[in-house]
């Protein structure tokens, strides 16, 4: 089997808000349709957003189980933290030690899907 590309698909009640958020985070563009938006980066599809008018976000990490999440490994954690917040992310769970050699914080995108910003000393710029 040859896979041309793969995407993670998020359900959302507000397609524009969700796809705009992920396009900003990933540095991509949005190709909107009526009930589907595709976020592409450098012309390659990366994230799909599917209309789900009754979408209810998970309450993870401390409530109902997560449905899916992304780990985004970043070189400059402080800058990435501020950037995702400026796009509409919400911090769900802060790290115990932001100065540790490695760690993560849990956020939610505008539709409530969880994702993590992760760091490791080997990636720091």
BELTANOR-V284856 format. One record per residue. N is the residue number from 1. RES is the residue in one small letter. SS is DSSP state (2 for helix, 1 for strand, 0 for the rest). OMEGA is omega as a letter, one per 30 degrees, with the letter a starting at -180 (999 if undefined). NEAR is the number of other C-alpha atoms within 10 Angstrom. Layout:
n=N res=RES ss=SS omega=OMEGA near=NEAR
n=N res=RES ss=SS omega=OMEGA near=NEAR
//
This chain:
n=1 res=x ss=0 omega=l near=3
n=2 res=x ss=0 omega=l near=4
n=3 res=x ss=0 omega=a near=5
n=4 res=x ss=0 omega=l near=6
n=5 res=x ss=0 omega=l near=8
n=6 res=x ss=0 omega=l near=11
n=7 res=x ss=0 omega=l near=14
n=8 res=x ss=1 omega=a near=12
n=9 res=x ss=1 omega=l near=16
n=10 res=x ss=1 omega=l near=22
n=11 res=x ss=1 omega=l near=21
n=12 res=x ss=1 omega=l near=25
n=13 res=x ss=0 omega=a near=18
n=14 res=x ss=0 omega=a near=17
n=15 res=x ss=2 omega=a near=25
n=16 res=x ss=2 omega=a near=15
n=17 res=x ss=2 omega=a near=15
n=18 res=x ss=2 omega=a near=23
n=19 res=x ss=2 omega=l near=29
n=20 res=x ss=2 omega=l near=19
n=21 res=x ss=2 omega=a near=23
n=22 res=x ss=2 omega=l near=24
n=23 res=x ss=2 omega=l near=19
n=24 res=x ss=2 omega=a near=16
n=25 res=x ss=2 omega=a near=15
n=26 res=x ss=2 omega=a near=15
n=27 res=x ss=0 omega=a near=12
n=28 res=x ss=0 omega=a near=21
n=29 res=x ss=1 omega=a near=20
n=30 res=x ss=1 omega=l near=21
n=31 res=x ss=1 omega=a near=12
n=32 res=x ss=1 omega=l near=15
n=33 res=x ss=0 omega=a near=10
n=34 res=x ss=0 omega=a near=8
n=35 res=x ss=0 omega=a near=14
n=36 res=x ss=1 omega=l near=19
n=37 res=x ss=1 omega=l near=23
n=38 res=x ss=1 omega=l near=24
n=39 res=x ss=1 omega=l near=26
n=40 res=x ss=1 omega=l near=20
n=41 res=x ss=1 omega=a near=15
n=42 res=x ss=0 omega=l near=9
n=43 res=x ss=0 omega=a near=9
n=44 res=x ss=1 omega=l near=15
n=45 res=x ss=1 omega=a near=18
n=46 res=x ss=1 omega=a near=19
n=47 res=x ss=1 omega=l near=22
n=48 res=x ss=1 omega=l near=24
n=49 res=x ss=1 omega=a near=25
n=50 res=x ss=1 omega=a near=21
n=51 res=x ss=1 omega=l near=18
n=52 res=x ss=0 omega=a near=15
n=53 res=x ss=0 omega=a near=12
n=54 res=x ss=0 omega=a near=9
n=55 res=x ss=0 omega=l near=14
n=56 res=x ss=0 omega=a near=13
n=57 res=x ss=0 omega=l near=18
n=58 res=x ss=0 omega=l near=18
n=59 res=x ss=0 omega=l near=16
n=60 res=x ss=0 omega=g near=20
n=61 res=x ss=0 omega=a near=13
n=62 res=x ss=0 omega=a near=10
n=63 res=x ss=0 omega=a near=8
n=64 res=x ss=0 omega=a near=10
n=65 res=x ss=0 omega=l near=10
n=66 res=x ss=0 omega=l near=14
n=67 res=x ss=0 omega=l near=12
n=68 res=x ss=0 omega=l near=13
n=69 res=x ss=0 omega=l near=16
n=70 res=x ss=1 omega=l near=13
n=71 res=x ss=1 omega=l near=14
n=72 res=x ss=1 omega=a near=15
n=73 res=x ss=1 omega=a near=16
n=74 res=x ss=0 omega=l near=18
n=75 res=x ss=0 omega=a near=16
n=76 res=x ss=0 omega=a near=14
n=77 res=x ss=2 omega=a near=19
n=78 res=x ss=2 omega=l near=11
n=79 res=x ss=2 omega=l near=10
n=80 res=x ss=2 omega=l near=17
n=81 res=x ss=2 omega=a near=17
n=82 res=x ss=2 omega=a near=11
n=83 res=x ss=2 omega=a near=14
n=84 res=x ss=2 omega=l near=20
n=85 res=x ss=2 omega=l near=14
n=86 res=x ss=2 omega=l near=12
n=87 res=x ss=2 omega=l near=17
n=88 res=x ss=0 omega=l near=16
n=89 res=x ss=0 omega=l near=22
n=90 res=x ss=1 omega=l near=17
n=91 res=x ss=1 omega=l near=17
n=92 res=x ss=1 omega=a near=17
n=93 res=x ss=1 omega=a near=15
n=94 res=x ss=0 omega=l near=11
n=95 res=x ss=0 omega=l near=12
n=96 res=x ss=0 omega=a near=10
n=97 res=x ss=0 omega=l near=10
n=98 res=x ss=0 omega=a near=14
n=99 res=x ss=0 omega=l near=10
n=100 res=x ss=0 omega=a near=12
n=101 res=x ss=0 omega=l near=11
n=102 res=x ss=1 omega=l near=13
n=103 res=x ss=1 omega=a near=18
n=104 res=x ss=1 omega=l near=23
n=105 res=x ss=1 omega=a near=19
n=106 res=x ss=1 omega=a near=20
n=107 res=x ss=1 omega=l near=25
n=108 res=x ss=1 omega=l near=23
n=109 res=x ss=0 omega=a near=21
n=110 res=x ss=0 omega=l near=21
n=111 res=x ss=0 omega=l near=22
n=112 res=x ss=0 omega=l near=20
n=113 res=x ss=0 omega=a near=23
n=114 res=x ss=1 omega=l near=25
n=115 res=x ss=1 omega=a near=20
n=116 res=x ss=1 omega=l near=19
n=117 res=x ss=1 omega=a near=19
n=118 res=x ss=1 omega=l near=20
n=119 res=x ss=1 omega=l near=23
n=120 res=x ss=1 omega=a near=16
n=121 res=x ss=2 omega=a near=12
n=122 res=x ss=2 omega=a near=9
n=123 res=x ss=2 omega=a near=12
n=124 res=x ss=0 omega=a near=11
n=125 res=x ss=0 omega=999 near=7
//
